Amino acid sequence: MTPHKNTRRAAALVAAAAMLIVGTEAGSAIAAPDNGPRPVPSPTAQGRAAAIKAAQEQSAAAATQLGLGAQEKLLVRDVIKDADGTVHTRYERTYAGLPVLGGDLVTHTTGNGTLKGVDKANDDRIQVPTTVAARKAAAGARKVIWAGEGKPVLAFETVKSGLQKDGTPSRLHVITDAATGKKLHQFEAVETGSGTSQYSGEVTVSTTKNGDTFELADGERGGHKTYDLKHGESGTGTLLTDEDDKWGDGTGANEQTAAVDAHYGAAMTWDFYKTELERNGIAGDGKAAYSRVHYGDSYVNAFWDDSCFCMTYGDGEGNKKALTAIDVAGHEMSHGLTSHTANLEYSGESGGLNEATSDIFGTSVEFFANNKEDVGDYLIGEKVDIRGDGTPLRYMDKPSKDGSSLDAWKEGAGDTDVHYSSGIANHFFFLLAEGSGKKTVNGVDYDSPTSDGSTVTGIGREKAYKIWYKALTTYMTSTTDYKAAREATVKAAGDLYGADGTEAKTVAAAWGAVNVK
């Protein structure tokens, strides 16, 4: 076997412009005692693991500083250090050794360890009389503390595997009260998409030479690989290989085309996060996810699965048009980003924010890719003819144009399907980036209204997605709702551009324009 060699070649690509169809109360700042934990090392790409380790060593001191109970412990998930020395440490919580669902929190400390504030998924104190369950657990259940909403209680979590209505794998998490057996909550862990594909022209893909063949393995971006499931529905699949390193022919009939499409989309997403947001991979650890194409038979969907840390794409109706567009890859991989940062629960208002996060970054990746055949726009799934009339799946400038999405917040928004309640944040993002009223971007006409009749002047797409990323990674938690998202983005804008700056004021104005006060 000869040494691996990275190569880059142009390849024809089918771009399936598919997009996905399918609440944290911010804690108030608290005073900091003088004996807080010591500052952690700077969490650069190289030092992230060391920063997390150092923070974990100080977690007991942090728990004491936060006034947590004797049976509560903190587990560090991430550490982010700002240029001014502020350190944001994200924790999960345990109680008497049991995981606390909805117990996540983020602390914000100065460079010398002084606590500036904390954002909690649930502000209620954990006071469970006993961790001995009154009822026998169902097979496969695990005992937990449920703190997702209301007063924390002892509960059981079960995971039911199966299929959703459209054939997408399902891992339904169900939370039941350990004392009464009453169902407290449920959420779907597999996040999905729907659409068809179109061409994006000639693109460059990164491959690896192995002996006399080339593998669809990207040695430049954390080792991302693309596999062929050959219409199966389980396993990793077979790594795509080719003898001359010329992949696909731009048609759905060629099995390589979908793979090139997915591989290219993953590369654009990786590059966007690395170049624009200085994030080294979805989990921030420099390791790539992987892609699986040709899932199932005529499967008209795509999904992210955190358990395999992978994206999976179907081939659409008649197995002719794979769902592998640039914005689909960006959307799917961003579900992985969310799960490794705020971990927004996939239900209620937090679920709408989860979906909107993927729409926001999927759209941003599409603009970043600058592909002349699939130009950046604010039309979600613009090349998908899912309705048979050529209209996009969702509109960010006026979400209600799809017939279902919300333009603005209203009572009961959390009861709306997450793919439609996402319209509130999608509309906010458009207003923040581009402003209200009529305008043309990349040849596409938009006309964005406001719920209060105000006029919003945009601050530009780059600032808008940097603010959203900052809020997601440092202030949002698993149960963030729209009101808390407003607070998180205002704080993020202040961190990045100044609390009294135009950016923070525009963030507030854009939320007001979608009725999030």
TAHU-V488702 format. One record per residue. N is the residue number from 0. SS is DSSP state (h for helix, s for strand, l for the rest). PHI is phi in radians with two decimals (none if undefined). OMEGA is omega in degrees with one decimal (none if undefined). Layout:
# TAHU-V488702
n=N ss=SS phi=PHI omega=OMEGA
n=N ss=SS phi=PHI omega=OMEGA
This chain:
# TAHU-V488702
n=0 ss=l phi=none omega=-179.9
n=1 ss=l phi=-1.43 omega=179.2
n=2 ss=l phi=-1.04 omega=178.2
n=3 ss=l phi=-1.19 omega=178.8
n=4 ss=s phi=-2.40 omega=179.3
n=5 ss=s phi=-1.34 omega=178.1
n=6 ss=s phi=-2.27 omega=178.4
n=7 ss=s phi=-2.33 omega=-179.4
n=8 ss=s phi=-2.35 omega=173.7
n=9 ss=s phi=-1.36 omega=179.8
n=10 ss=s phi=-2.52 omega=177.0
n=11 ss=s phi=-1.23 omega=-173.1
n=12 ss=s phi=-2.38 omega=167.4
n=13 ss=s phi=-1.60 omega=177.4
n=14 ss=s phi=-1.83 omega=177.4
n=15 ss=l phi=-1.44 omega=-177.8
n=16 ss=l phi=-1.40 omega=-179.8
n=17 ss=l phi=-1.66 omega=172.7
n=18 ss=s phi=-2.47 omega=-162.2
n=19 ss=l phi=-1.45 omega=173.0
n=20 ss=l phi=-1.87 omega=-133.0
n=21 ss=l phi=0.23 omega=none
n=22 ss=l phi=none omega=-165.2
n=23 ss=l phi=-1.54 omega=173.7
n=24 ss=l phi=-1.50 omega=-179.2
n=25 ss=l phi=-1.22 omega=179.4
n=26 ss=l phi=-1.32 omega=179.9
n=27 ss=l phi=-1.34 omega=179.3
n=28 ss=l phi=-1.14 omega=-179.9
n=29 ss=l phi=-2.19 omega=-179.4
n=30 ss=l phi=-1.17 omega=-176.0
n=31 ss=l phi=-1.86 omega=173.8
n=32 ss=l phi=-1.26 omega=-175.4
n=33 ss=l phi=-1.35 omega=-173.7
n=34 ss=l phi=-1.82 omega=-179.2
n=35 ss=l phi=-1.27 omega=180.0
n=36 ss=l phi=-1.13 omega=-179.9
n=37 ss=l phi=-1.24 omega=179.1
n=38 ss=l phi=-1.12 omega=-179.0
n=39 ss=l phi=-1.68 omega=178.3
n=40 ss=l phi=-1.09 omega=178.0
n=41 ss=l phi=-1.08 omega=-176.6
n=42 ss=l phi=-1.46 omega=173.5
n=43 ss=l phi=-1.27 omega=179.9
n=44 ss=l phi=-0.99 omega=-177.9
n=45 ss=l phi=-1.34 omega=-174.1
n=46 ss=l phi=-1.79 omega=-175.6
n=47 ss=h phi=-1.04 omega=-179.0
n=48 ss=h phi=-1.08 omega=179.1
n=49 ss=h phi=-1.16 omega=179.5
n=50 ss=h phi=-1.14 omega=178.7
n=51 ss=h phi=-1.13 omega=179.2
n=52 ss=h phi=-1.07 omega=-179.2
n=53 ss=h phi=-1.12 omega=179.3
n=54 ss=h phi=-1.16 omega=179.0
n=55 ss=h phi=-1.15 omega=178.2
n=56 ss=h phi=-1.12 omega=-179.2
n=57 ss=l phi=-1.77 omega=-173.4
n=58 ss=h phi=-1.13 omega=179.0
n=59 ss=h phi=-1.13 omega=177.6
n=60 ss=h phi=-1.13 omega=178.9
n=61 ss=h phi=-1.13 omega=179.0
n=62 ss=h phi=-1.08 omega=178.2
n=63 ss=h phi=-1.12 omega=-178.6
n=64 ss=h phi=-1.10 omega=179.9
n=65 ss=l phi=-1.46 omega=178.9
n=66 ss=l phi=1.34 omega=179.5
n=67 ss=l phi=-1.28 omega=-178.8
n=68 ss=l phi=-1.23 omega=-175.9
n=69 ss=l phi=-1.10 omega=-177.6
n=70 ss=l phi=-1.60 omega=-178.5
n=71 ss=s phi=-1.68 omega=175.5
n=72 ss=s phi=-2.29 omega=-179.0
n=73 ss=s phi=-1.91 omega=176.2
n=74 ss=s phi=-2.06 omega=-175.2
n=75 ss=s phi=-1.33 omega=175.6
n=76 ss=s phi=-1.79 omega=-176.1
n=77 ss=s phi=-2.81 omega=176.6
n=78 ss=s phi=-2.38 omega=178.0
n=79 ss=s phi=-2.24 omega=179.7
n=80 ss=s phi=-2.04 omega=178.4
n=81 ss=l phi=-1.42 omega=-179.0
n=82 ss=l phi=-1.09 omega=-179.1
n=83 ss=l phi=-1.48 omega=178.1
n=84 ss=l phi=1.68 omega=178.5
n=85 ss=l phi=-1.09 omega=-179.3
n=86 ss=s phi=-1.98 omega=177.8
n=87 ss=s phi=-1.89 omega=-177.3
n=88 ss=s phi=-2.00 omega=-178.1
n=89 ss=s phi=-1.71 omega=-177.2
n=90 ss=s phi=-2.15 omega=159.3
n=91 ss=s phi=-1.74 omega=-176.5
n=92 ss=s phi=-2.21 omega=169.9
n=93 ss=s phi=-2.13 omega=177.1
n=94 ss=s phi=-2.36 omega=-176.4
n=95 ss=l phi=0.93 omega=178.5
n=96 ss=l phi=1.49 omega=-179.3
n=97 ss=s phi=-1.66 omega=176.6
n=98 ss=s phi=-1.14 omega=178.0
n=99 ss=s phi=-1.81 omega=178.3
n=100 ss=s phi=-1.37 omega=-173.6
n=101 ss=l phi=1.53 omega=179.5
n=102 ss=l phi=-1.76 omega=-177.1
n=103 ss=l phi=-1.21 omega=-179.6
n=104 ss=s phi=-2.71 omega=177.6
n=105 ss=s phi=-2.24 omega=175.0
n=106 ss=s phi=-1.73 omega=179.6
n=107 ss=s phi=-2.21 omega=-175.6
n=108 ss=s phi=-2.17 omega=174.9
n=109 ss=l phi=-1.29 omega=-179.5
n=110 ss=l phi=-1.06 omega=179.8
n=111 ss=l phi=-1.67 omega=175.1
n=112 ss=l phi=1.66 omega=178.0
n=113 ss=l phi=-1.29 omega=-177.7
n=114 ss=s phi=-1.29 omega=179.0
n=115 ss=s phi=-1.63 omega=-176.7
n=116 ss=s phi=3.08 omega=-179.6
n=117 ss=s phi=-2.62 omega=173.4
n=118 ss=s phi=-1.99 omega=-177.3
n=119 ss=s phi=-2.02 omega=173.8
n=120 ss=l phi=-1.21 omega=178.6
n=121 ss=l phi=-2.56 omega=-177.9
n=122 ss=l phi=-1.48 omega=-178.2
n=123 ss=l phi=-1.17 omega=178.4
n=124 ss=l phi=-1.30 omega=178.4
n=125 ss=l phi=-1.44 omega=178.4
n=126 ss=l phi=-2.41 omega=-179.1
n=127 ss=l phi=-1.68 omega=-175.9
n=128 ss=l phi=-0.97 omega=-178.8
n=129 ss=l phi=-2.68 omega=174.6
n=130 ss=l phi=-1.82 omega=174.7
n=131 ss=l phi=-1.63 omega=-175.4
n=132 ss=l phi=-1.29 omega=178.0
n=133 ss=l phi=-1.35 omega=-178.0
n=134 ss=l phi=-2.05 omega=177.4
n=135 ss=l phi=-1.34 omega=-179.2
n=136 ss=l phi=-1.26 omega=174.3
n=137 ss=l phi=-1.20 omega=-180.0
n=138 ss=l phi=-1.01 omega=177.4
n=139 ss=l phi=1.46 omega=-179.9
n=140 ss=l phi=-1.42 omega=173.4
n=141 ss=s phi=-2.10 omega=-179.3
n=142 ss=s phi=-1.43 omega=-178.4
n=143 ss=s phi=-2.50 omega=166.7
n=144 ss=s phi=-1.83 omega=179.4
n=145 ss=s phi=-1.63 omega=179.9
n=146 ss=l phi=-2.23 omega=-176.7
n=147 ss=l phi=-1.12 omega=177.2
n=148 ss=l phi=-2.79 omega=178.8
n=149 ss=l phi=1.28 omega=-177.9
n=150 ss=l phi=-1.25 omega=179.8
n=151 ss=l phi=-1.04 omega=-179.9
n=152 ss=s phi=-2.40 omega=173.3
n=153 ss=s phi=-1.27 omega=-174.6
n=154 ss=s phi=-2.60 omega=171.7
n=155 ss=s phi=-2.02 omega=173.3
n=156 ss=s phi=-2.01 omega=174.7
n=157 ss=s phi=-2.06 omega=178.7
n=158 ss=s phi=-2.11 omega=-179.7
n=159 ss=s phi=-1.77 omega=-179.2
n=160 ss=s phi=-1.68 omega=179.0
n=161 ss=s phi=3.00 omega=-179.9
n=162 ss=s phi=-2.23 omega=171.0
n=163 ss=l phi=-1.41 omega=-172.9
n=164 ss=l phi=-1.02 omega=-177.3
n=165 ss=l phi=-1.63 omega=178.7
n=166 ss=l phi=1.68 omega=176.4
n=167 ss=l phi=-1.18 omega=175.4
n=168 ss=s phi=-0.99 omega=-179.8
n=169 ss=s phi=-2.18 omega=168.1
n=170 ss=s phi=-2.30 omega=-175.1
n=171 ss=s phi=-1.50 omega=177.8
n=172 ss=s phi=-1.57 omega=-179.1
n=173 ss=s phi=-2.10 omega=-179.9
n=174 ss=s phi=-1.88 omega=178.8
n=175 ss=s phi=-2.18 omega=178.6
n=176 ss=s phi=-1.15 omega=-176.9
n=177 ss=l phi=-1.21 omega=-178.8
n=178 ss=l phi=-1.61 omega=-173.5
n=179 ss=l phi=-1.91 omega=-176.1
n=180 ss=l phi=1.44 omega=179.9
n=181 ss=l phi=-1.19 omega=177.1
n=182 ss=s phi=-1.27 omega=-178.3
n=183 ss=s phi=-1.69 omega=-173.9
n=184 ss=s phi=-2.96 omega=170.1
n=185 ss=s phi=-2.64 omega=176.7
n=186 ss=s phi=-2.67 omega=179.3
n=187 ss=s phi=-1.61 omega=-176.1
n=188 ss=l phi=-1.56 omega=178.8
n=189 ss=l phi=-1.73 omega=-176.9
n=190 ss=s phi=-1.68 omega=-163.0
n=191 ss=s phi=-2.09 omega=177.2
n=192 ss=s phi=-2.54 omega=-177.9
n=193 ss=s phi=-2.72 omega=177.3
n=194 ss=l phi=2.76 omega=176.7
n=195 ss=l phi=-2.30 omega=-174.4
n=196 ss=l phi=-2.24 omega=174.4
n=197 ss=s phi=-2.46 omega=-177.6
n=198 ss=s phi=-1.45 omega=173.1
n=199 ss=s phi=-2.14 omega=173.8
n=200 ss=s phi=1.37 omega=-179.0
n=201 ss=s phi=-1.36 omega=179.7
n=202 ss=s phi=-2.34 omega=176.8
n=203 ss=s phi=-1.79 omega=176.0
n=204 ss=s phi=-2.16 omega=179.2
n=205 ss=s phi=-1.77 omega=-177.9
n=206 ss=s phi=-2.23 omega=179.8
n=207 ss=s phi=-2.24 omega=178.2
n=208 ss=s phi=-1.50 omega=-179.9
n=209 ss=s phi=-2.33 omega=-175.2
n=210 ss=l phi=1.21 omega=-178.7
n=211 ss=l phi=-1.68 omega=-177.8
n=212 ss=s phi=-2.17 omega=177.3
n=213 ss=s phi=-1.95 omega=179.5
n=214 ss=s phi=-1.95 omega=177.5
n=215 ss=l phi=-1.42 omega=-177.7
n=216 ss=s phi=-2.27 omega=-174.5
n=217 ss=s phi=-1.69 omega=-179.9
n=218 ss=l phi=-1.27 omega=-177.7
n=219 ss=l phi=-1.57 omega=-172.9
n=220 ss=l phi=-2.31 omega=173.5
n=221 ss=l phi=1.26 omega=178.0
n=222 ss=l phi=1.47 omega=179.0
n=223 ss=s phi=-1.01 omega=179.1
n=224 ss=s phi=-2.24 omega=178.6
n=225 ss=s phi=-2.10 omega=-174.4
n=226 ss=s phi=-2.04 omega=178.3
n=227 ss=s phi=-1.84 omega=177.8
n=228 ss=l phi=-1.42 omega=178.6
n=229 ss=l phi=0.91 omega=177.2
n=230 ss=l phi=1.24 omega=172.2
n=231 ss=l phi=-1.41 omega=-177.2
n=232 ss=l phi=-2.25 omega=178.9
n=233 ss=l phi=-2.66 omega=179.3
n=234 ss=l phi=1.41 omega=-179.4
n=235 ss=l phi=-1.43 omega=-176.2
n=236 ss=l phi=1.72 omega=-177.6
n=237 ss=s phi=-1.88 omega=179.2
n=238 ss=s phi=-1.07 omega=-179.8
n=239 ss=l phi=-1.20 omega=177.7
n=240 ss=s phi=-2.30 omega=-179.8
n=241 ss=s phi=-2.72 omega=-175.9
n=242 ss=l phi=-1.43 omega=-175.6
n=243 ss=l phi=-1.91 omega=176.8
n=244 ss=l phi=1.13 omega=173.6
n=245 ss=l phi=-2.05 omega=-165.9
n=246 ss=l phi=-1.86 omega=173.1
n=247 ss=l phi=1.24 omega=177.9
n=248 ss=l phi=-2.33 omega=177.1
n=249 ss=l phi=1.47 omega=178.2
n=250 ss=l phi=-2.13 omega=179.5
n=251 ss=l phi=-1.20 omega=-179.3
n=252 ss=l phi=-1.26 omega=179.5
n=253 ss=l phi=-1.54 omega=-174.6
n=254 ss=h phi=-1.13 omega=-178.8
n=255 ss=h phi=-1.37 omega=-173.9
n=256 ss=h phi=-1.03 omega=179.5
n=257 ss=h phi=-1.09 omega=-179.1
n=258 ss=h phi=-1.17 omega=177.9
n=259 ss=h phi=-1.12 omega=178.8
n=260 ss=h phi=-1.00 omega=-179.6
n=261 ss=h phi=-1.14 omega=-178.8
n=262 ss=h phi=-1.10 omega=179.1
n=263 ss=h phi=-1.15 omega=178.9
n=264 ss=h phi=-1.08 omega=178.1
n=265 ss=h phi=-1.13 omega=179.3
n=266 ss=h phi=-1.13 omega=179.1
n=267 ss=h phi=-1.10 omega=179.4
n=268 ss=h phi=-1.16 omega=177.3
n=269 ss=h phi=-1.00 omega=-177.6
n=270 ss=h phi=-1.13 omega=177.9
n=271 ss=h phi=-1.06 omega=-178.6
n=272 ss=h phi=-1.13 omega=-177.9
n=273 ss=h phi=-1.27 omega=-174.8
n=274 ss=h phi=-1.35 omega=-172.5
n=275 ss=h phi=-1.56 omega=-173.5
n=276 ss=h phi=-2.12 omega=177.3
n=277 ss=l phi=0.97 omega=177.3
n=278 ss=l phi=-1.83 omega=-175.9
n=279 ss=l phi=-1.66 omega=-179.0
n=280 ss=l phi=1.63 omega=-176.0
n=281 ss=l phi=-1.00 omega=-179.1
n=282 ss=l phi=-1.52 omega=179.7
n=283 ss=l phi=1.38 omega=-176.4
n=284 ss=l phi=-1.95 omega=177.9
n=285 ss=l phi=1.38 omega=-179.0
n=286 ss=l phi=-1.81 omega=-176.7
n=287 ss=l phi=-1.50 omega=164.8
n=288 ss=l phi=-1.37 omega=172.3
n=289 ss=s phi=-2.34 omega=-177.2
n=290 ss=s phi=-2.02 omega=174.5
n=291 ss=s phi=-2.17 omega=178.1
n=292 ss=s phi=-2.00 omega=-179.5
n=293 ss=s phi=1.03 omega=177.9
n=294 ss=s phi=-1.50 omega=173.6
n=295 ss=l phi=1.17 omega=-179.0
n=296 ss=l phi=-2.02 omega=-178.9
n=297 ss=l phi=0.98 omega=-179.2
n=298 ss=l phi=-1.38 omega=-175.3
n=299 ss=l phi=-1.71 omega=-177.2
n=300 ss=l phi=-2.95 omega=174.2
n=301 ss=s phi=-2.63 omega=-178.4
n=302 ss=s phi=-2.68 omega=172.2
n=303 ss=s phi=-1.77 omega=177.7
n=304 ss=s phi=-2.22 omega=-175.8
n=305 ss=l phi=-1.21 omega=-178.3
n=306 ss=l phi=-1.18 omega=176.0
n=307 ss=l phi=-1.83 omega=-176.5
n=308 ss=l phi=0.93 omega=-173.8
n=309 ss=s phi=-2.58 omega=173.1
n=310 ss=s phi=-1.81 omega=-179.3
n=311 ss=s phi=-2.33 omega=-174.6
n=312 ss=s phi=-2.23 omega=172.5
n=313 ss=s phi=-1.52 omega=-176.6
n=314 ss=l phi=-1.75 omega=178.5
n=315 ss=l phi=1.35 omega=-178.7
n=316 ss=h phi=-1.00 omega=178.2
n=317 ss=h phi=1.19 omega=-178.9
n=318 ss=h phi=0.96 omega=-175.6
n=319 ss=l phi=-1.92 omega=-176.3
n=320 ss=l phi=-2.37 omega=-177.6
n=321 ss=l phi=-1.18 omega=-177.5
n=322 ss=l phi=-1.56 omega=-169.1
n=323 ss=l phi=-2.31 omega=179.2
n=324 ss=l phi=-1.31 omega=178.4
n=325 ss=h phi=-1.01 omega=-176.1
n=326 ss=h phi=-1.26 omega=174.9
n=327 ss=h phi=-1.16 omega=178.4
n=328 ss=h phi=-1.05 omega=178.9
n=329 ss=h phi=-1.09 omega=178.8
n=330 ss=h phi=-1.12 omega=-176.0
n=331 ss=h phi=-1.12 omega=-179.2
n=332 ss=h phi=-1.14 omega=179.0
n=333 ss=h phi=-1.27 omega=169.7
n=334 ss=h phi=-1.07 omega=177.1
n=335 ss=h phi=-1.14 omega=176.4
n=336 ss=h phi=-1.03 omega=-179.0
n=337 ss=h phi=-1.05 omega=-177.8
n=338 ss=h phi=-1.16 omega=-179.7
n=339 ss=l phi=-1.72 omega=175.8
n=340 ss=l phi=-2.20 omega=-177.3
n=341 ss=l phi=-1.20 omega=179.4
n=342 ss=l phi=0.97 omega=-178.5
n=343 ss=l phi=-0.96 omega=-177.7
n=344 ss=l phi=-1.07 omega=-171.8
n=345 ss=l phi=-1.51 omega=175.6
n=346 ss=l phi=-2.85 omega=179.9
n=347 ss=h phi=1.08 omega=-178.5
n=348 ss=h phi=-1.15 omega=177.5
n=349 ss=h phi=-1.12 omega=177.1
n=350 ss=h phi=-1.17 omega=175.4
n=351 ss=h phi=-1.10 omega=177.2
n=352 ss=h phi=-1.17 omega=176.7
n=353 ss=h phi=-1.06 omega=-179.9
n=354 ss=h phi=-1.12 omega=179.8
n=355 ss=h phi=-1.11 omega=176.9
n=356 ss=h phi=-1.00 omega=179.2
n=357 ss=h phi=-1.21 omega=175.5
n=358 ss=h phi=-1.12 omega=-178.4
n=359 ss=h phi=-1.07 omega=-177.9
n=360 ss=h phi=-1.36 omega=174.9
n=361 ss=h phi=-1.07 omega=176.3
n=362 ss=h phi=-1.11 omega=-179.6
n=363 ss=h phi=-1.13 omega=176.3
n=364 ss=h phi=-1.12 omega=179.5
n=365 ss=h phi=-1.07 omega=175.6
n=366 ss=h phi=-1.10 omega=-178.1
n=367 ss=h phi=-1.07 omega=-177.6
n=368 ss=h phi=-1.09 omega=177.0
n=369 ss=l phi=0.93 omega=-179.6
n=370 ss=s phi=-1.44 omega=-174.0
n=371 ss=l phi=-1.19 omega=178.8
n=372 ss=l phi=-1.57 omega=-179.6
n=373 ss=s phi=-2.39 omega=-172.7
n=374 ss=l phi=-1.21 omega=179.0
n=375 ss=l phi=-1.17 omega=178.6
n=376 ss=l phi=-2.72 omega=179.3
n=377 ss=l phi=-1.84 omega=177.4
n=378 ss=s phi=-1.86 omega=-176.1
n=379 ss=s phi=-1.37 omega=-178.9
n=380 ss=l phi=1.16 omega=-173.8
n=381 ss=l phi=-1.13 omega=179.4
n=382 ss=l phi=-1.72 omega=-179.9
n=383 ss=l phi=-1.63 omega=178.0
n=384 ss=l phi=-1.74 omega=-173.7
n=385 ss=l phi=-1.17 omega=179.5
n=386 ss=l phi=-1.67 omega=179.3
n=387 ss=l phi=1.44 omega=-179.6
n=388 ss=l phi=-2.17 omega=175.8
n=389 ss=l phi=1.42 omega=-178.9
n=390 ss=l phi=-1.48 omega=178.2
n=391 ss=l phi=-1.25 omega=-180.0
n=392 ss=l phi=-1.28 omega=179.0
n=393 ss=s phi=-2.49 omega=-179.9
n=394 ss=s phi=-2.12 omega=179.8
n=395 ss=l phi=-1.47 omega=-178.5
n=396 ss=l phi=-1.31 omega=176.4
n=397 ss=l phi=-2.60 omega=-172.7
n=398 ss=h phi=-0.93 omega=-176.5
n=399 ss=h phi=-1.16 omega=178.2
n=400 ss=h phi=-1.11 omega=177.3
n=401 ss=h phi=-1.44 omega=177.7
n=402 ss=l phi=1.61 omega=-175.9
n=403 ss=l phi=-2.38 omega=-172.9
n=404 ss=l phi=-1.30 omega=-179.1
n=405 ss=l phi=-1.57 omega=174.4
n=406 ss=l phi=-1.36 omega=-173.7
n=407 ss=l phi=-2.61 omega=179.7
n=408 ss=l phi=-1.19 omega=173.3
n=409 ss=l phi=-2.62 omega=177.1
n=410 ss=l phi=-1.00 omega=-179.1
n=411 ss=l phi=1.52 omega=179.9
n=412 ss=h phi=-1.00 omega=-179.6
n=413 ss=h phi=-1.21 omega=178.1
n=414 ss=h phi=-1.56 omega=178.5
n=415 ss=l phi=-1.41 omega=176.0
n=416 ss=l phi=-0.85 omega=-173.7
n=417 ss=h phi=-1.05 omega=179.5
n=418 ss=h phi=-1.32 omega=178.7
n=419 ss=h phi=-1.85 omega=174.3
n=420 ss=h phi=-1.21 omega=175.6
n=421 ss=l phi=-1.08 omega=-179.3
n=422 ss=h phi=-1.01 omega=-179.8
n=423 ss=h phi=-1.06 omega=-179.2
n=424 ss=h phi=-1.30 omega=176.4
n=425 ss=h phi=-1.06 omega=178.9
n=426 ss=h phi=-1.14 omega=175.9
n=427 ss=h phi=-0.97 omega=-177.2
n=428 ss=h phi=-1.10 omega=178.9
n=429 ss=h phi=-1.07 omega=179.9
n=430 ss=h phi=-1.08 omega=179.5
n=431 ss=h phi=-1.13 omega=-177.2
n=432 ss=h phi=-1.37 omega=-170.2
n=433 ss=h phi=-1.97 omega=-178.5
n=434 ss=s phi=1.63 omega=-177.1
n=435 ss=l phi=-1.55 omega=176.3
n=436 ss=s phi=1.47 omega=-176.0
n=437 ss=s phi=-1.47 omega=175.9
n=438 ss=s phi=-2.93 omega=178.4
n=439 ss=s phi=-2.17 omega=179.7
n=440 ss=s phi=-2.23 omega=-179.6
n=441 ss=l phi=0.91 omega=177.1
n=442 ss=l phi=1.44 omega=179.9
n=443 ss=s phi=-1.87 omega=-179.1
n=444 ss=s phi=-1.55 omega=178.4
n=445 ss=s phi=-2.27 omega=174.7
n=446 ss=s phi=-2.60 omega=-171.3
n=447 ss=s phi=-1.79 omega=179.9
n=448 ss=l phi=-1.50 omega=171.7
n=449 ss=l phi=-2.21 omega=-176.3
n=450 ss=l phi=-1.26 omega=-177.9
n=451 ss=l phi=-1.88 omega=179.0
n=452 ss=l phi=1.34 omega=-178.8
n=453 ss=l phi=-1.35 omega=174.3
n=454 ss=l phi=-1.91 omega=-180.0
n=455 ss=l phi=-1.98 omega=175.9
n=456 ss=s phi=-1.79 omega=-174.8
n=457 ss=l phi=-1.19 omega=179.6
n=458 ss=l phi=-1.83 omega=-179.3
n=459 ss=l phi=1.80 omega=-175.2
n=460 ss=h phi=-1.10 omega=-177.0
n=461 ss=h phi=-1.07 omega=178.6
n=462 ss=h phi=-1.12 omega=-177.8
n=463 ss=h phi=-1.10 omega=-178.3
n=464 ss=h phi=-1.31 omega=175.2
n=465 ss=h phi=-1.22 omega=176.7
n=466 ss=h phi=-1.16 omega=179.8
n=467 ss=h phi=-1.09 omega=179.7
n=468 ss=h phi=-1.10 omega=179.6
n=469 ss=h phi=-1.08 omega=179.7
n=470 ss=h phi=-1.13 omega=-179.0
n=471 ss=h phi=-1.09 omega=-171.6
n=472 ss=h phi=-1.51 omega=-175.3
n=473 ss=h phi=-2.15 omega=-176.2
n=474 ss=l phi=-2.18 omega=-178.9
n=475 ss=l phi=-1.32 omega=176.1
n=476 ss=l phi=-2.25 omega=-171.2
n=477 ss=l phi=-1.11 omega=-177.1
n=478 ss=l phi=-1.98 omega=178.8
n=479 ss=l phi=-0.97 omega=174.4
n=480 ss=l phi=-1.84 omega=-174.8
n=481 ss=h phi=-1.17 omega=177.7
n=482 ss=h phi=-1.09 omega=179.3
n=483 ss=h phi=-1.22 omega=177.3
n=484 ss=h phi=-1.14 omega=175.7
n=485 ss=h phi=-1.06 omega=-180.0
n=486 ss=h phi=-1.06 omega=-178.1
n=487 ss=h phi=-1.14 omega=-177.9
n=488 ss=h phi=-1.29 omega=175.1
n=489 ss=h phi=-1.12 omega=177.3
n=490 ss=h phi=-1.12 omega=-179.7
n=491 ss=h phi=-1.12 omega=177.9
n=492 ss=h phi=-1.10 omega=177.5
n=493 ss=h phi=-1.13 omega=178.3
n=494 ss=h phi=-1.07 omega=-173.3
n=495 ss=h phi=-1.44 omega=-169.9
n=496 ss=h phi=-2.27 omega=178.8
n=497 ss=l phi=1.80 omega=-175.9
n=498 ss=l phi=-1.09 omega=-179.4
n=499 ss=l phi=-1.80 omega=-176.7
n=500 ss=l phi=-1.38 omega=177.9
n=501 ss=h phi=-1.04 omega=-176.6
n=502 ss=h phi=-1.10 omega=-179.9
n=503 ss=h phi=-1.13 omega=178.8
n=504 ss=h phi=-1.17 omega=179.6
n=505 ss=h phi=-1.25 omega=174.8
n=506 ss=h phi=-1.00 omega=179.9
n=507 ss=h phi=-1.10 omega=-179.8
n=508 ss=h phi=-1.15 omega=-179.6
n=509 ss=h phi=-1.16 omega=175.8
n=510 ss=h phi=-1.15 omega=177.1
n=511 ss=h phi=-1.04 omega=-178.9
n=512 ss=l phi=-1.24 omega=174.7
n=513 ss=l phi=-2.00 omega=173.2
n=514 ss=l phi=1.14 omega=171.5
n=515 ss=l phi=-1.85 omega=-171.7
n=516 ss=l phi=-1.65 omega=none
